Amino acid sequence: MTMIFNGEKLAKQKALKLKSKASVYRAKGIQAKIAAIFFKEDAASALYTSLKKQTAEQLGIGYQAKAFSFATPIKEIQDYLDILNQDSTITGIIIQKPWTKKWLEAVPNGDFAKWWFGLVSHIATKKTHGINKDVDGLAPATLEAIKRGTWMQEQMVLPATARAVLSILKDYRANVDQDFSYLTENVLIIGQSDLLGKPLYWHIKNMMQTGSTVPGEFGEACRISVADAHTHNVVSGKKCEVKLVGKKGFDEIIEQKGSLSDFRVIVSATGQKNLIDGSIIAAHSLLIDVGEPQGDIDLPSCLNKADFITPVPNGVGPMTVISLMANALDLLKSVL
Ligand SMILES: NC(=O)c1ccc[n+]([C@@H]2O[C@H](COP(=O)([O-])OP(=O)(O)OC[C@H]3O[C@@H](n4cnc5c(N)ncnc54)[C@H](OP(=O)(O)O)[C@@H]3O)[C@@H](O)[C@H]2O)c1
């Protein structure tokens, strides 16, 4: 029997806690406020921005949004980011990443990666007015800290989508299988973007290597020692690993193995509709679908084979929105 995750339900439960956390901060005179930038040519970005604004306001978190155009000179956007960095009322900055394809339609022969780097590297991670403003873990410095495994000590946050995936796995452990830990399973992450694939990979890899000594939300779900992990691996008879692949790596696995059956946990973030179907997954797998607006996973064909699937919509999406709000409140810790 496959359990279908309900993202709206878990997000609502989390919202209650976050609302009260935001009010505790307000009582201490600290108001969380996110400033968002989005690009008007990308309709999906405008929609996600309005959904995030709505959720923020329900929780008592400020949210202001400004639209730019792909045609806006990058210097103008960077100058605006600098103003936000210096504004003491802004506690977090997010740039809603547009769809690369849309950007390239507007800027033929442009270098999307260079343009995006030029923007996200302008989000202040050094404390300005006592706070790191990289609320969605977009800045290159944040990814470096995640890679080093020091992001928590440096008071940084994971990208909201990566946090959403970890929260979903934690919820599976809490409510379905208390023996489950992604540290003792083979994990495959498909899609190697800076927003999800890379940070999630580095975080899980570091946790697997250290045996999770981090307390709280990110460690609680998998508080095991390296020795436990080793014992588990010996018992299960398989080498436990996390693997990150793009298109080439994915095709190689399919060519060499014929399926993804070596992996119990599969996180897919490619935007390729039905990339994964029931014929290539292992029995009892946990499938996390990050694809939008259409899922990467062909849900009907995986039913009754997988143990757990996040649907699209109502899976990772609502959890990403609420994770951004959790990030916004986490960043306030440093100003207390
Ligand atoms: N639910 C949410 O909250 C949320 C948040 C962010 C993004 N998303 C969604 O996640 C998806 C990816 O977004 P992104 O920003 O990460 O995109 P991206 O930067 O364009 O990355 C896409 C990744 O998918 C890989 N890929 C493409 N085609 C593939 C194939 N046929 N087989 C295997 N891998 C393939 C690419 O591989 P190469 O590296 O080899 O090119 C690349 O690593 C989109 O659908 C987006 O809408 C959802």
The ligand as an SDF file (V2000), in Angstrom:
LIG
                    3D

 48 52  0  0  0  0  0  0  0  0999 V2000
    8.3880   22.2030   -5.8020 N   0  0  0  0  0  0  0  0  0  0  0  0
    9.2140   23.2140   -5.5610 C   0  0  0  0  0  0  0  0  0  0  0  0
    9.1200   23.8580   -4.5430 O   0  0  0  0  0  0  0  0  0  0  0  0
   10.2890   23.5430   -6.5570 C   0  0  0  0  0  0  0  0  0  0  0  0
   11.3230   24.4260   -6.2360 C   0  0  0  0  0  0  0  0  0  0  0  0
   12.3370   24.6500   -7.1710 C   0  0  0  0  0  0  0  0  0  0  0  0
   12.2780   23.9930   -8.4080 C   0  0  0  0  0  0  0  0  0  0  0  0
   11.2250   23.1730   -8.6820 N   0  0  0  0  0  0  0  0  0  0  0  0
   11.1040   22.4340   -9.9530 C   0  0  0  0  0  0  0  0  0  0  0  0
   12.1880   21.5270  -10.0270 O   0  0  0  0  0  0  0  0  0  0  0  0
   12.5140   21.3170  -11.3930 C   0  0  0  0  0  0  0  0  0  0  0  0
   13.9760   21.6310  -11.6150 C   0  0  0  0  0  0  0  0  0  0  0  0
   14.1940   22.9840  -11.3550 O   0  0  0  0  0  0  0  0  0  0  0  0
   15.6720   23.5780  -11.3140 P   0  0  0  0  0  0  0  0  0  0  0  0
   15.5910   25.0330  -11.0720 O   0  0  0  0  0  0  0  0  0  0  0  0
   16.4490   22.7280  -10.3720 O   0  0  0  0  0  0  0  0  0  0  0  0
   16.1060   23.3110  -12.8400 O   0  0  0  0  0  0  0  0  0  0  0  0
   17.4900   23.3420  -13.5400 P   0  0  0  0  0  0  0  0  0  0  0  0
   18.4430   24.2200  -12.8130 O   0  0  0  0  0  0  0  0  0  0  0  0
   17.1680   23.6050  -14.9700 O   0  0  0  0  0  0  0  0  0  0  0  0
   18.0160   21.8410  -13.3710 O   0  0  0  0  0  0  0  0  0  0  0  0
   17.3940   20.7730  -14.0030 C   0  0  0  0  0  0  0  0  0  0  0  0
   18.1790   19.5340  -13.6860 C   0  0  0  0  0  0  0  0  0  0  0  0
   17.4800   18.4320  -14.2200 O   0  0  0  0  0  0  0  0  0  0  0  0
   18.3820   17.6050  -14.9420 C   0  0  0  0  0  0  0  0  0  0  0  0
   17.6780   16.9670  -16.0580 N   0  0  0  0  0  0  0  0  0  0  0  0
   17.0760   17.5340  -17.0990 C   0  0  0  0  0  0  0  0  0  0  0  0
   16.5700   16.5940  -17.9210 N   0  0  0  0  0  0  0  0  0  0  0  0
   16.8630   15.3970  -17.3670 C   0  0  0  0  0  0  0  0  0  0  0  0
   16.6160   14.0640  -17.7330 C   0  0  0  0  0  0  0  0  0  0  0  0
   15.9530   13.7490  -18.8590 N   0  0  0  0  0  0  0  0  0  0  0  0
   17.0760   13.0930  -16.9380 N   0  0  0  0  0  0  0  0  0  0  0  0
   17.7210   13.3750  -15.7900 C   0  0  0  0  0  0  0  0  0  0  0  0
   17.9990   14.6280  -15.3830 N   0  0  0  0  0  0  0  0  0  0  0  0
   17.5700   15.6370  -16.1670 C   0  0  0  0  0  0  0  0  0  0  0  0
   19.4400   18.5500  -15.4540 C   0  0  0  0  0  0  0  0  0  0  0  0
   20.5990   17.7950  -15.7230 O   0  0  0  0  0  0  0  0  0  0  0  0
   22.0030   18.4410  -16.2470 P   0  0  0  0  0  0  0  0  0  0  0  0
   22.6380   18.9570  -15.0020 O   0  0  0  0  0  0  0  0  0  0  0  0
   22.6970   17.2950  -16.8310 O   0  0  0  0  0  0  0  0  0  0  0  0
   21.6180   19.5140  -17.2270 O   0  0  0  0  0  0  0  0  0  0  0  0
   19.5810   19.5200  -14.2810 C   0  0  0  0  0  0  0  0  0  0  0  0
   20.5100   19.0480  -13.3290 O   0  0  0  0  0  0  0  0  0  0  0  0
   11.5820   22.2230  -12.2000 C   0  0  0  0  0  0  0  0  0  0  0  0
   10.4660   21.4630  -12.6020 O   0  0  0  0  0  0  0  0  0  0  0  0
   11.1680   23.2800  -11.2020 C   0  0  0  0  0  0  0  0  0  0  0  0
    9.9270   23.8550  -11.5130 O   0  0  0  0  0  0  0  0  0  0  0  0
   10.2380   22.9340   -7.7730 C   0  0  0  0  0  0  0  0  0  0  0  0
  1  2  1  0
  2  3  2  0
  2  4  1  0
  4  5  1  0
  4 48  2  0
  5  6  2  0
  6  7  1  0
  7  8  2  0
  8  9  1  0
  8 48  1  0
  9 10  1  0
  9 46  1  0
 10 11  1  0
 11 12  1  0
 11 44  1  0
 12 13  1  0
 13 14  1  0
 14 15  2  0
 14 16  1  0
 14 17  1  0
 17 18  1  0
 18 19  2  0
 18 20  1  0
 18 21  1  0
 21 22  1  0
 22 23  1  0
 23 24  1  0
 23 42  1  0
 24 25  1  0
 25 26  1  0
 25 36  1  0
 26 27  1  0
 26 35  1  0
 27 28  2  0
 28 29  1  0
 29 30  1  0
 29 35  2  0
 30 31  1  0
 30 32  2  0
 32 33  1  0
 33 34  2  0
 34 35  1  0
 36 37  1  0
 36 42  1  0
 37 38  1  0
 38 39  2  0
 38 40  1  0
 38 41  1  0
 42 43  1  0
 44 45  1  0
 44 46  1  0
 46 47  1  0
M  CHG  2   8   1  16  -1
M  END
$$$$
